[in-house]
Amino acid sequence: MELKVRRPGERDPTSEGLTQLDSYLGRLTLGTGVLVMSNRRSKALPWAERGAFEQATTPSGRHVTVLRV
């Protein structure tokens, strides 16, 4: 599992998070993982509106569940 935080003025760290998680999963010889994306921007939608699960694939093809909070 990897946690990334999006702060005001920063770009979306999803790609960076998937790459980082891919490295962790490779070292642990795991095929799947979870990426939690926290949005700390003041203009972000309320959690009830932005919270969602989605599926993604890491650069080397591992399956990841992304939780946006």
mmJSON file of the N, C-alpha and C atoms, coordinates in Angstrom:
{"data_MODEL":{"atom_site":{
"group_PDB":["ATOM","ATOM","ATOM","ATOM","ATOM","ATOM","ATOM","ATOM","ATOM","ATOM","ATOM","ATOM","ATOM","ATOM","ATOM","ATOM","ATOM","ATOM","ATOM","ATOM","ATOM","ATOM","ATOM","ATOM","ATOM","ATOM","ATOM","ATOM","ATOM","ATOM","ATOM","ATOM","ATOM","ATOM","ATOM","ATOM","ATOM","ATOM","ATOM","ATOM","ATOM","ATOM","ATOM","ATOM","ATOM","ATOM","ATOM","ATOM","ATOM","ATOM","ATOM","ATOM","ATOM","ATOM","ATOM","ATOM","ATOM","ATOM","ATOM","ATOM","ATOM","ATOM","ATOM","ATOM","ATOM","ATOM","ATOM","ATOM","ATOM","ATOM","ATOM","ATOM","ATOM","ATOM","ATOM","ATOM","ATOM","ATOM","ATOM","ATOM","ATOM","ATOM","ATOM","ATOM","ATOM","ATOM","ATOM","ATOM","ATOM","ATOM","ATOM","ATOM","ATOM","ATOM","ATOM","ATOM","ATOM","ATOM","ATOM","ATOM","ATOM","ATOM","ATOM","ATOM","ATOM","ATOM","ATOM","ATOM","ATOM","ATOM","ATOM","ATOM","ATOM","ATOM","ATOM","ATOM","ATOM","ATOM","ATOM","ATOM","ATOM","ATOM","ATOM","ATOM","ATOM","ATOM","ATOM","ATOM","ATOM","ATOM","ATOM","ATOM","ATOM","ATOM","ATOM","ATOM","ATOM","ATOM","ATOM","ATOM","ATOM","ATOM","ATOM","ATOM","ATOM","ATOM","ATOM","ATOM","ATOM","ATOM","ATOM","ATOM","ATOM","ATOM","ATOM","ATOM","ATOM","ATOM","ATOM","ATOM","ATOM","ATOM","ATOM","ATOM","ATOM","ATOM","ATOM","ATOM","ATOM","ATOM","ATOM","ATOM","ATOM","ATOM","ATOM","ATOM","ATOM","ATOM","ATOM","ATOM","ATOM","ATOM","ATOM","ATOM","ATOM","ATOM","ATOM","ATOM","ATOM","ATOM","ATOM","ATOM","ATOM","ATOM","ATOM","ATOM","ATOM","ATOM","ATOM","ATOM","ATOM","ATOM","ATOM","ATOM","ATOM","ATOM","ATOM"],
"id":[1,2,3,4,5,6,7,8,9,10,11,12,13,14,15,16,17,18,19,20,21,22,23,24,25,26,27,28,29,30,31,32,33,34,35,36,37,38,39,40,41,42,43,44,45,46,47,48,49,50,51,52,53,54,55,56,57,58,59,60,61,62,63,64,65,66,67,68,69,70,71,72,73,74,75,76,77,78,79,80,81,82,83,84,85,86,87,88,89,90,91,92,93,94,95,96,97,98,99,100,101,102,103,104,105,106,107,108,109,110,111,112,113,114,115,116,117,118,119,120,121,122,123,124,125,126,127,128,129,130,131,132,133,134,135,136,137,138,139,140,141,142,143,144,145,146,147,148,149,150,151,152,153,154,155,156,157,158,159,160,161,162,163,164,165,166,167,168,169,170,171,172,173,174,175,176,177,178,179,180,181,182,183,184,185,186,187,188,189,190,191,192,193,194,195,196,197,198,199,200,201,202,203,204,205,206,207],
"type_symbol":["N","C","C","N","C","C","N","C","C","N","C","C","N","C","C","N","C","C","N","C","C","N","C","C","N","C","C","N","C","C","N","C","C","N","C","C","N","C","C","N","C","C","N","C","C","N","C","C","N","C","C","N","C","C","N","C","C","N","C","C","N","C","C","N","C","C","N","C","C","N","C","C","N","C","C","N","C","C","N","C","C","N","C","C","N","C","C","N","C","C","N","C","C","N","C","C","N","C","C","N","C","C","N","C","C","N","C","C","N","C","C","N","C","C","N","C","C","N","C","C","N","C","C","N","C","C","N","C","C","N","C","C","N","C","C","N","C","C","N","C","C","N","C","C","N","C","C","N","C","C","N","C","C","N","C","C","N","C","C","N","C","C","N","C","C","N","C","C","N","C","C","N","C","C","N","C","C","N","C","C","N","C","C","N","C","C","N","C","C","N","C","C","N","C","C","N","C","C","N","C","C","N","C","C","N","C","C"],
"label_atom_id":["N","CA","C","N","CA","C","N","CA","C","N","CA","C","N","CA","C","N","CA","C","N","CA","C","N","CA","C","N","CA","C","N","CA","C","N","CA","C","N","CA","C","N","CA","C","N","CA","C","N","CA","C","N","CA","C","N","CA","C","N","CA","C","N","CA","C","N","CA","C","N","CA","C","N","CA","C","N","CA","C","N","CA","C","N","CA","C","N","CA","C","N","CA","C","N","CA","C","N","CA","C","N","CA","C","N","CA","C","N","CA","C","N","CA","C","N","CA","C","N","CA","C","N","CA","C","N","CA","C","N","CA","C","N","CA","C","N","CA","C","N","CA","C","N","CA","C","N","CA","C","N","CA","C","N","CA","C","N","CA","C","N","CA","C","N","CA","C","N","CA","C","N","CA","C","N","CA","C","N","CA","C","N","CA","C","N","CA","C","N","CA","C","N","CA","C","N","CA","C","N","CA","C","N","CA","C","N","CA","C","N","CA","C","N","CA","C","N","CA","C","N","CA","C","N","CA","C","N","CA","C","N","CA","C","N","CA","C","N","CA","C"],
"label_alt_id":[null,null,null,null,null,null,null,null,null,null,null,null,null,null,null,null,null,null,null,null,null,null,null,null,null,null,null,null,null,null,null,null,null,null,null,null,null,null,null,null,null,null,null,null,null,null,null,null,null,null,null,null,null,null,null,null,null,null,null,null,null,null,null,null,null,null,null,null,null,null,null,null,null,null,null,null,null,null,null,null,null,null,null,null,null,null,null,null,null,null,null,null,null,null,null,null,null,null,null,null,null,null,null,null,null,null,null,null,null,null,null,null,null,null,null,null,null,null,null,null,null,null,null,null,null,null,null,null,null,null,null,null,null,null,null,null,null,null,null,null,null,null,null,null,null,null,null,null,null,null,null,null,null,null,null,null,null,null,null,null,null,null,null,null,null,null,null,null,null,null,null,null,null,null,null,null,null,null,null,null,null,null,null,null,null,null,null,null,null,null,null,null,null,null,null,null,null,null,null,null,null,null,null,null,null,null,null],
"label_comp_id":["MET","MET","MET","GLU","GLU","GLU","LEU","LEU","LEU","LYS","LYS","LYS","VAL","VAL","VAL","ARG","ARG","ARG","ARG","ARG","ARG","PRO","PRO","PRO","GLY","GLY","GLY","GLU","GLU","GLU","ARG","ARG","ARG","ASP","ASP","ASP","PRO","PRO","PRO","THR","THR","THR","SER","SER","SER","GLU","GLU","GLU","GLY","GLY","GLY","LEU","LEU","LEU","THR","THR","THR","GLN","GLN","GLN","LEU","LEU","LEU","ASP","ASP","ASP","SER","SER","SER","TYR","TYR","TYR","LEU","LEU","LEU","GLY","GLY","GLY","ARG","ARG","ARG","LEU","LEU","LEU","THR","THR","THR","LEU","LEU","LEU","GLY","GLY","GLY","THR","THR","THR","GLY","GLY","GLY","VAL","VAL","VAL","LEU","LEU","LEU","VAL","VAL","VAL","MET","MET","MET","SER","SER","SER","ASN","ASN","ASN","ARG","ARG","ARG","ARG","ARG","ARG","SER","SER","SER","LYS","LYS","LYS","ALA","ALA","ALA","LEU","LEU","LEU","PRO","PRO","PRO","TRP","TRP","TRP","ALA","ALA","ALA","GLU","GLU","GLU","ARG","ARG","ARG","GLY","GLY","GLY","ALA","ALA","ALA","PHE","PHE","PHE","GLU","GLU","GLU","GLN","GLN","GLN","ALA","ALA","ALA","THR","THR","THR","THR","THR","THR","PRO","PRO","PRO","SER","SER","SER","GLY","GLY","GLY","ARG","ARG","ARG","HIS","HIS","HIS","VAL","VAL","VAL","THR","THR","THR","VAL","VAL","VAL","LEU","LEU","LEU","ARG","ARG","ARG","VAL","VAL","VAL"],
"label_asym_id":["A","A","A","A","A","A","A","A","A","A","A","A","A","A","A","A","A","A","A","A","A","A","A","A","A","A","A","A","A","A","A","A","A","A","A","A","A","A","A","A","A","A","A","A","A","A","A","A","A","A","A","A","A","A","A","A","A","A","A","A","A","A","A","A","A","A","A","A","A","A","A","A","A","A","A","A","A","A","A","A","A","A","A","A","A","A","A","A","A","A","A","A","A","A","A","A","A","A","A","A","A","A","A","A","A","A","A","A","A","A","A","A","A","A","A","A","A","A","A","A","A","A","A","A","A","A","A","A","A","A","A","A","A","A","A","A","A","A","A","A","A","A","A","A","A","A","A","A","A","A","A","A","A","A","A","A","A","A","A","A","A","A","A","A","A","A","A","A","A","A","A","A","A","A","A","A","A","A","A","A","A","A","A","A","A","A","A","A","A","A","A","A","A","A","A","A","A","A","A","A","A","A","A","A","A","A","A"],
"label_entity_id":["1","1","1","1","1","1","1","1","1","1","1","1","1","1","1","1","1","1","1","1","1","1","1","1","1","1","1","1","1","1","1","1","1","1","1","1","1","1","1","1","1","1","1","1","1","1","1","1","1","1","1","1","1","1","1","1","1","1","1","1","1","1","1","1","1","1","1","1","1","1","1","1","1","1","1","1","1","1","1","1","1","1","1","1","1","1","1","1","1","1","1","1","1","1","1","1","1","1","1","1","1","1","1","1","1","1","1","1","1","1","1","1","1","1","1","1","1","1","1","1","1","1","1","1","1","1","1","1","1","1","1","1","1","1","1","1","1","1","1","1","1","1","1","1","1","1","1","1","1","1","1","1","1","1","1","1","1","1","1","1","1","1","1","1","1","1","1","1","1","1","1","1","1","1","1","1","1","1","1","1","1","1","1","1","1","1","1","1","1","1","1","1","1","1","1","1","1","1","1","1","1","1","1","1","1","1","1"],
"label_seq_id":[1,1,1,2,2,2,3,3,3,4,4,4,5,5,5,6,6,6,7,7,7,8,8,8,9,9,9,10,10,10,11,11,11,12,12,12,13,13,13,14,14,14,15,15,15,16,16,16,17,17,17,18,18,18,19,19,19,20,20,20,21,21,21,22,22,22,23,23,23,24,24,24,25,25,25,26,26,26,27,27,27,28,28,28,29,29,29,30,30,30,31,31,31,32,32,32,33,33,33,34,34,34,35,35,35,36,36,36,37,37,37,38,38,38,39,39,39,40,40,40,41,41,41,42,42,42,43,43,43,44,44,44,45,45,45,46,46,46,47,47,47,48,48,48,49,49,49,50,50,50,51,51,51,52,52,52,53,53,53,54,54,54,55,55,55,56,56,56,57,57,57,58,58,58,59,59,59,60,60,60,61,61,61,62,62,62,63,63,63,64,64,64,65,65,65,66,66,66,67,67,67,68,68,68,69,69,69],
"pdbx_PDB_ins_code":[null,null,null,null,null,null,null,null,null,null,null,null,null,null,null,null,null,null,null,null,null,null,null,null,null,null,null,null,null,null,null,null,null,null,null,null,null,null,null,null,null,null,null,null,null,null,null,null,null,null,null,null,null,null,null,null,null,null,null,null,null,null,null,null,null,null,null,null,null,null,null,null,null,null,null,null,null,null,null,null,null,null,null,null,null,null,null,null,null,null,null,null,null,null,null,null,null,null,null,null,null,null,null,null,null,null,null,null,null,null,null,null,null,null,null,null,null,null,null,null,null,null,null,null,null,null,null,null,null,null,null,null,null,null,null,null,null,null,null,null,null,null,null,null,null,null,null,null,null,null,null,null,null,null,null,null,null,null,null,null,null,null,null,null,null,null,null,null,null,null,null,null,null,null,null,null,null,null,null,null,null,null,null,null,null,null,null,null,null,null,null,null,null,null,null,null,null,null,null,null,null,null,null,null,null,null,null],
"Cartn_x":[0.848,0.0,0.889,0.487,1.201,0.176,0.553,-0.294,0.378,-0.363,0.114,-0.861,-0.333,-1.149,-1.0,-2.127,-2.114,-2.37,-1.368,-1.446,-1.688,-2.139,-2.39,-1.149,-1.354,-0.273,0.551,0.262,1.003,0.186,0.894,0.202,-0.294,-1.164,-1.726,-0.604,-0.4,0.692,0.352,-0.749,-1.157,-0.075,0.475,1.498,2.722,3.156,4.295,3.981,2.77,2.364,2.333,1.837,1.794,3.207,4.117,5.501,6.164,5.959,6.544,5.982,4.672,4.038,4.508,4.677,5.174,6.528,7.378,8.697,8.564,7.712,7.49,6.955,5.967,5.35,6.357,7.219,8.241,9.207,9.638,10.558,9.906,8.593,7.866,7.29,7.517,6.972,5.448,4.77,3.31,2.76,1.606,0.992,-0.032,-0.474,-1.501,-1.159,-1.776,-1.565,-2.676,-2.521,-3.502,-2.771,-3.295,-2.778,-3.869,-3.579,-4.527,-4.111,-5.033,-4.771,-5.586,-4.897,-5.562,-5.473,-6.586,-6.636,-6.756,-5.699,-5.676,-5.912,-6.29,-6.525,-7.818,-7.803,-8.971,-10.181,-9.954,-11.064,-11.522,-11.017,-11.425,-12.892,-13.551,-14.938,-15.004,-16.157,-16.309,-16.033,-15.562,-15.183,-16.304,-17.524,-18.655,-18.809,-18.342,-18.458,-17.205,-16.038,-14.803,-14.304,-14.772,-14.311,-14.75,-13.797,-14.12,-13.012,-13.396,-12.44,-12.34,-11.148,-10.971,-9.816,-9.729,-8.66,-7.624,-6.357,-5.266,-4.23,-3.305,-2.228,-0.902,0.046,1.368,2.156,3.284,4.083,4.489,4.657,5.038,3.848,2.617,1.419,0.749,1.16,0.498,-0.839,-1.813,-3.144,-3.18,-3.732,-3.777,-5.186,-5.669,-6.908,-6.53,-7.126,-6.856,-8.066,-7.802,-8.845,-8.584,-9.53,-9.4,-10.232,-9.547,-10.209,-9.875],
"Cartn_y":[-1.172,0.0,1.229,2.225,3.499,4.607,5.649,6.827,8.023,8.747,9.985,11.095,12.281,13.429,14.508,14.997,16.121,17.397,18.251,19.518,20.667,21.813,22.967,23.317,23.586,23.985,22.838,21.612,20.453,19.738,19.034,18.249,16.938,16.285,15.006,13.961,13.379,12.429,10.968,10.725,9.35,8.58,9.139,8.457,8.121,9.077,8.863,7.754,7.756,6.745,5.351,5.24,3.934,3.403,4.284,3.881,3.442,4.208,3.877,2.561,2.391,1.164,-0.036,0.162,-0.898,-1.415,-0.512,-0.892,-1.717,-1.263,-2.001,-3.41,-3.487,-4.778,-5.725,-5.184,-5.999,-6.597,-5.779,-6.267,-7.318,-7.198,-8.146,-9.317,-9.314,-10.306,-10.45,-9.31,-9.27,-8.783,-9.275,-8.899,-7.793,-7.464,-6.434,-5.543,-4.367,-3.447,-2.417,-1.485,-0.426,0.915,1.894,3.256,4.162,4.837,5.761,7.179,7.914,9.284,10.25,11.045,12.016,13.396,14.089,15.412,16.458,17.221,18.22,19.642,19.786,21.118,21.701,22.977,23.62,23.619,23.58,23.596,22.197,21.18,19.81,19.608,18.767,18.431,17.772,17.791,17.066,15.578,14.911,13.511,12.65,12.899,12.09,12.168,13.267,13.433,12.989,13.041,12.69,11.292,10.733,9.414,8.352,7.582,6.557,5.525,4.325,3.268,3.181,2.931,2.685,1.71,1.134,0.184,0.87,0.513,1.057,-0.041,0.221,-0.715,0.014,-0.624,-0.035,-0.111,0.587,0.546,-0.873,-1.802,-3.16,-4.112,-3.587,-4.387,-4.968,-4.554,-5.051,-4.322,-5.042,-4.47,-3.773,-2.549,-1.735,-1.177,-1.215,-0.524,0.849,1.889,3.269,3.766,4.264,4.864,6.35,7.136,8.6,9.122,9.817,10.388,11.842],
"Cartn_z":[0.0,0.0,0.0,-0.746,-0.799,-0.623,0.097,0.31,-0.333,-1.155,-1.755,-1.391,-1.156,-0.774,-1.84,-2.322,-3.267,-2.48,-2.484,-1.746,-2.713,-2.189,-3.06,-3.881,-5.17,-6.054,-6.617,-6.216,-6.715,-7.783,-8.663,-9.701,-9.098,-9.814,-9.369,-9.256,-8.068,-7.865,-8.184,-8.899,-9.18,-9.926,-10.974,-11.772,-10.924,-10.134,-9.23,-8.228,-7.702,-6.731,-7.325,-8.564,-9.229,-9.482,-9.869,-10.103,-8.809,-7.751,-6.45,-5.917,-5.997,-5.53,-6.363,-7.653,-8.52,-8.026,-7.618,-7.097,-5.817,-4.907,-3.652,-3.93,-4.805,-5.105,-5.753,-6.6,-7.227,-6.215,-5.263,-4.234,-3.356,-3.152,-2.311,-3.111,-4.394,-5.335,-5.215,-5.173,-5.108,-6.444,-6.82,-8.082,-7.998,-6.788,-6.622,-5.433,-5.408,-4.296,-4.228,-3.286,-3.072,-3.029,-3.753,-3.742,-3.178,-2.076,-1.457,-1.835,-2.429,-2.868,-2.001,-1.194,-0.326,-0.968,-1.05,-1.662,-0.557,-0.343,0.724,0.212,-1.046,-1.597,-1.029,-0.754,-0.148,-1.087,-2.381,-3.337,-3.741,-3.073,-3.384,-3.009,-3.747,-3.426,-2.058,-1.394,-0.138,-0.346,0.694,0.588,0.025,0.437,-0.032,-1.553,-2.165,-3.611,-4.36,-3.709,-4.411,-4.054,-2.939,-2.516,-3.499,-3.976,-4.965,-5.047,-5.451,-5.766,-7.278,-7.778,-9.207,-9.383,-10.548,-10.848,-11.728,-11.514,-12.318,-12.521,-13.41,-13.693,-13.54,-12.874,-12.689,-13.999,-14.081,-15.308,-15.748,-14.801,-15.189,-15.291,-15.163,-15.395,-14.165,-12.969,-11.754,-11.574,-11.008,-10.79,-9.426,-9.429,-8.222,-8.053,-6.814,-6.469,-5.953,-6.538,-6.138,-5.341,-4.156,-3.306,-3.257,-3.742,-3.702,-2.527,-1.628,-0.449,-0.301],
"occupancy":[1.0,1.0,1.0,1.0,1.0,1.0,1.0,1.0,1.0,1.0,1.0,1.0,1.0,1.0,1.0,1.0,1.0,1.0,1.0,1.0,1.0,1.0,1.0,1.0,1.0,1.0,1.0,1.0,1.0,1.0,1.0,1.0,1.0,1.0,1.0,1.0,1.0,1.0,1.0,1.0,1.0,1.0,1.0,1.0,1.0,1.0,1.0,1.0,1.0,1.0,1.0,1.0,1.0,1.0,1.0,1.0,1.0,1.0,1.0,1.0,1.0,1.0,1.0,1.0,1.0,1.0,1.0,1.0,1.0,1.0,1.0,1.0,1.0,1.0,1.0,1.0,1.0,1.0,1.0,1.0,1.0,1.0,1.0,1.0,1.0,1.0,1.0,1.0,1.0,1.0,1.0,1.0,1.0,1.0,1.0,1.0,1.0,1.0,1.0,1.0,1.0,1.0,1.0,1.0,1.0,1.0,1.0,1.0,1.0,1.0,1.0,1.0,1.0,1.0,1.0,1.0,1.0,1.0,1.0,1.0,1.0,1.0,1.0,1.0,1.0,1.0,1.0,1.0,1.0,1.0,1.0,1.0,1.0,1.0,1.0,1.0,1.0,1.0,1.0,1.0,1.0,1.0,1.0,1.0,1.0,1.0,1.0,1.0,1.0,1.0,1.0,1.0,1.0,1.0,1.0,1.0,1.0,1.0,1.0,1.0,1.0,1.0,1.0,1.0,1.0,1.0,1.0,1.0,1.0,1.0,1.0,1.0,1.0,1.0,1.0,1.0,1.0,1.0,1.0,1.0,1.0,1.0,1.0,1.0,1.0,1.0,1.0,1.0,1.0,1.0,1.0,1.0,1.0,1.0,1.0,1.0,1.0,1.0,1.0,1.0,1.0,1.0,1.0,1.0,1.0,1.0,1.0],
"B_iso_or_equiv":[0.0,0.0,0.0,0.0,0.0,0.0,0.0,0.0,0.0,0.0,0.0,0.0,0.0,0.0,0.0,0.0,0.0,0.0,0.0,0.0,0.0,0.0,0.0,0.0,0.0,0.0,0.0,0.0,0.0,0.0,0.0,0.0,0.0,0.0,0.0,0.0,0.0,0.0,0.0,0.0,0.0,0.0,0.0,0.0,0.0,0.0,0.0,0.0,0.0,0.0,0.0,0.0,0.0,0.0,0.0,0.0,0.0,0.0,0.0,0.0,0.0,0.0,0.0,0.0,0.0,0.0,0.0,0.0,0.0,0.0,0.0,0.0,0.0,0.0,0.0,0.0,0.0,0.0,0.0,0.0,0.0,0.0,0.0,0.0,0.0,0.0,0.0,0.0,0.0,0.0,0.0,0.0,0.0,0.0,0.0,0.0,0.0,0.0,0.0,0.0,0.0,0.0,0.0,0.0,0.0,0.0,0.0,0.0,0.0,0.0,0.0,0.0,0.0,0.0,0.0,0.0,0.0,0.0,0.0,0.0,0.0,0.0,0.0,0.0,0.0,0.0,0.0,0.0,0.0,0.0,0.0,0.0,0.0,0.0,0.0,0.0,0.0,0.0,0.0,0.0,0.0,0.0,0.0,0.0,0.0,0.0,0.0,0.0,0.0,0.0,0.0,0.0,0.0,0.0,0.0,0.0,0.0,0.0,0.0,0.0,0.0,0.0,0.0,0.0,0.0,0.0,0.0,0.0,0.0,0.0,0.0,0.0,0.0,0.0,0.0,0.0,0.0,0.0,0.0,0.0,0.0,0.0,0.0,0.0,0.0,0.0,0.0,0.0,0.0,0.0,0.0,0.0,0.0,0.0,0.0,0.0,0.0,0.0,0.0,0.0,0.0,0.0,0.0,0.0,0.0,0.0,0.0],
"pdbx_formal_charge":[null,null,null,null,null,null,null,null,null,null,null,null,null,null,null,null,null,null,null,null,null,null,null,null,null,null,null,null,null,null,null,null,null,null,null,null,null,null,null,null,null,null,null,null,null,null,null,null,null,null,null,null,null,null,null,null,null,null,null,null,null,null,null,null,null,null,null,null,null,null,null,null,null,null,null,null,null,null,null,null,null,null,null,null,null,null,null,null,null,null,null,null,null,null,null,null,null,null,null,null,null,null,null,null,null,null,null,null,null,null,null,null,null,null,null,null,null,null,null,null,null,null,null,null,null,null,null,null,null,null,null,null,null,null,null,null,null,null,null,null,null,null,null,null,null,null,null,null,null,null,null,null,null,null,null,null,null,null,null,null,null,null,null,null,null,null,null,null,null,null,null,null,null,null,null,null,null,null,null,null,null,null,null,null,null,null,null,null,null,null,null,null,null,null,null,null,null,null,null,null,null,null,null,null,null,null,null],
"auth_seq_id":[1,1,1,2,2,2,3,3,3,4,4,4,5,5,5,6,6,6,7,7,7,8,8,8,9,9,9,10,10,10,11,11,11,12,12,12,13,13,13,14,14,14,15,15,15,16,16,16,17,17,17,18,18,18,19,19,19,20,20,20,21,21,21,22,22,22,23,23,23,24,24,24,25,25,25,26,26,26,27,27,27,28,28,28,29,29,29,30,30,30,31,31,31,32,32,32,33,33,33,34,34,34,35,35,35,36,36,36,37,37,37,38,38,38,39,39,39,40,40,40,41,41,41,42,42,42,43,43,43,44,44,44,45,45,45,46,46,46,47,47,47,48,48,48,49,49,49,50,50,50,51,51,51,52,52,52,53,53,53,54,54,54,55,55,55,56,56,56,57,57,57,58,58,58,59,59,59,60,60,60,61,61,61,62,62,62,63,63,63,64,64,64,65,65,65,66,66,66,67,67,67,68,68,68,69,69,69],
"auth_comp_id":["MET","MET","MET","GLU","GLU","GLU","LEU","LEU","LEU","LYS","LYS","LYS","VAL","VAL","VAL","ARG","ARG","ARG","ARG","ARG","ARG","PRO","PRO","PRO","GLY","GLY","GLY","GLU","GLU","GLU","ARG","ARG","ARG","ASP","ASP","ASP","PRO","PRO","PRO","THR","THR","THR","SER","SER","SER","GLU","GLU","GLU","GLY","GLY","GLY","LEU","LEU","LEU","THR","THR","THR","GLN","GLN","GLN","LEU","LEU","LEU","ASP","ASP","ASP","SER","SER","SER","TYR","TYR","TYR","LEU","LEU","LEU","GLY","GLY","GLY","ARG","ARG","ARG","LEU","LEU","LEU","THR","THR","THR","LEU","LEU","LEU","GLY","GLY","GLY","THR","THR","THR","GLY","GLY","GLY","VAL","VAL","VAL","LEU","LEU","LEU","VAL","VAL","VAL","MET","MET","MET","SER","SER","SER","ASN","ASN","ASN","ARG","ARG","ARG","ARG","ARG","ARG","SER","SER","SER","LYS","LYS","LYS","ALA","ALA","ALA","LEU","LEU","LEU","PRO","PRO","PRO","TRP","TRP","TRP","ALA","ALA","ALA","GLU","GLU","GLU","ARG","ARG","ARG","GLY","GLY","GLY","ALA","ALA","ALA","PHE","PHE","PHE","GLU","GLU","GLU","GLN","GLN","GLN","ALA","ALA","ALA","THR","THR","THR","THR","THR","THR","PRO","PRO","PRO","SER","SER","SER","GLY","GLY","GLY","ARG","ARG","ARG","HIS","HIS","HIS","VAL","VAL","VAL","THR","THR","THR","VAL","VAL","VAL","LEU","LEU","LEU","ARG","ARG","ARG","VAL","VAL","VAL"],
"auth_asym_id":["A","A","A","A","A","A","A","A","A","A","A","A","A","A","A","A","A","A","A","A","A","A","A","A","A","A","A","A","A","A","A","A","A","A","A","A","A","A","A","A","A","A","A","A","A","A","A","A","A","A","A","A","A","A","A","A","A","A","A","A","A","A","A","A","A","A","A","A","A","A","A","A","A","A","A","A","A","A","A","A","A","A","A","A","A","A","A","A","A","A","A","A","A","A","A","A","A","A","A","A","A","A","A","A","A","A","A","A","A","A","A","A","A","A","A","A","A","A","A","A","A","A","A","A","A","A","A","A","A","A","A","A","A","A","A","A","A","A","A","A","A","A","A","A","A","A","A","A","A","A","A","A","A","A","A","A","A","A","A","A","A","A","A","A","A","A","A","A","A","A","A","A","A","A","A","A","A","A","A","A","A","A","A","A","A","A","A","A","A","A","A","A","A","A","A","A","A","A","A","A","A","A","A","A","A","A","A"],
"auth_atom_id":["N","CA","C","N","CA","C","N","CA","C","N","CA","C","N","CA","C","N","CA","C","N","CA","C","N","CA","C","N","CA","C","N","CA","C","N","CA","C","N","CA","C","N","CA","C","N","CA","C","N","CA","C","N","CA","C","N","CA","C","N","CA","C","N","CA","C","N","CA","C","N","CA","C","N","CA","C","N","CA","C","N","CA","C","N","CA","C","N","CA","C","N","CA","C","N","CA","C","N","CA","C","N","CA","C","N","CA","C","N","CA","C","N","CA","C","N","CA","C","N","CA","C","N","CA","C","N","CA","C","N","CA","C","N","CA","C","N","CA","C","N","CA","C","N","CA","C","N","CA","C","N","CA","C","N","CA","C","N","CA","C","N","CA","C","N","CA","C","N","CA","C","N","CA","C","N","CA","C","N","CA","C","N","CA","C","N","CA","C","N","CA","C","N","CA","C","N","CA","C","N","CA","C","N","CA","C","N","CA","C","N","CA","C","N","CA","C","N","CA","C","N","CA","C","N","CA","C","N","CA","C","N","CA","C","N","CA","C","N","CA","C"],
"pdbx_PDB_model_num":[1,1,1,1,1,1,1,1,1,1,1,1,1,1,1,1,1,1,1,1,1,1,1,1,1,1,1,1,1,1,1,1,1,1,1,1,1,1,1,1,1,1,1,1,1,1,1,1,1,1,1,1,1,1,1,1,1,1,1,1,1,1,1,1,1,1,1,1,1,1,1,1,1,1,1,1,1,1,1,1,1,1,1,1,1,1,1,1,1,1,1,1,1,1,1,1,1,1,1,1,1,1,1,1,1,1,1,1,1,1,1,1,1,1,1,1,1,1,1,1,1,1,1,1,1,1,1,1,1,1,1,1,1,1,1,1,1,1,1,1,1,1,1,1,1,1,1,1,1,1,1,1,1,1,1,1,1,1,1,1,1,1,1,1,1,1,1,1,1,1,1,1,1,1,1,1,1,1,1,1,1,1,1,1,1,1,1,1,1,1,1,1,1,1,1,1,1,1,1,1,1,1,1,1,1,1,1]
}}}
